[in-house]
């Protein structure tokens, strides 16, 4: 009975969650721009970690986006302070295209000519939100007991908005 209780307490200790919060600098290939992100990580076991994150990408040519992600990492220690991990998860992505202002260069054009060319003075904004899947991998380096840096690449499979996201991050363990 004592051995069973001892084994149970060891297993419970091994699954005790390590928590981290962090920031990322990202680059998205579909939006072709950089963005910032915030993340929260929780260790389910020594090898399995869940991560929730929010990323915001800066507007470029009137196109902006943000996403919310929930990913699972499986950590493989490859050296004393290095871990590599595959990741799989879900994403919710929101894209917005601002209206296009054609400016004064078309002011002298008649309304009929503008209509023929499909030009309005200000076209309306449009947006789309979609769910998708994240697949990727990363590497983490533990700088010390509380700080870690990582590099991650994930591919977001989102209908009409597939993109690779490259991320460089830092995380604080508490």
Secondary structure, DSSP 8 states (H G I E B T S, - for coil): -HHHHHHHHHHHHHT---EEEEEEEEEETTTTEEEEEEEEEEESSSSEEEEEEEEEEEEETTEEEEEEEEEEEEEEE-SSSEEEEEEEEEEEEEEEE---B-GGGGTTS-HHHHHHHT--SB---EEEEEEEEEEEEEEEEE-SSSEEEEEEEEEEE-TTT-EEEEEEEEEEE-
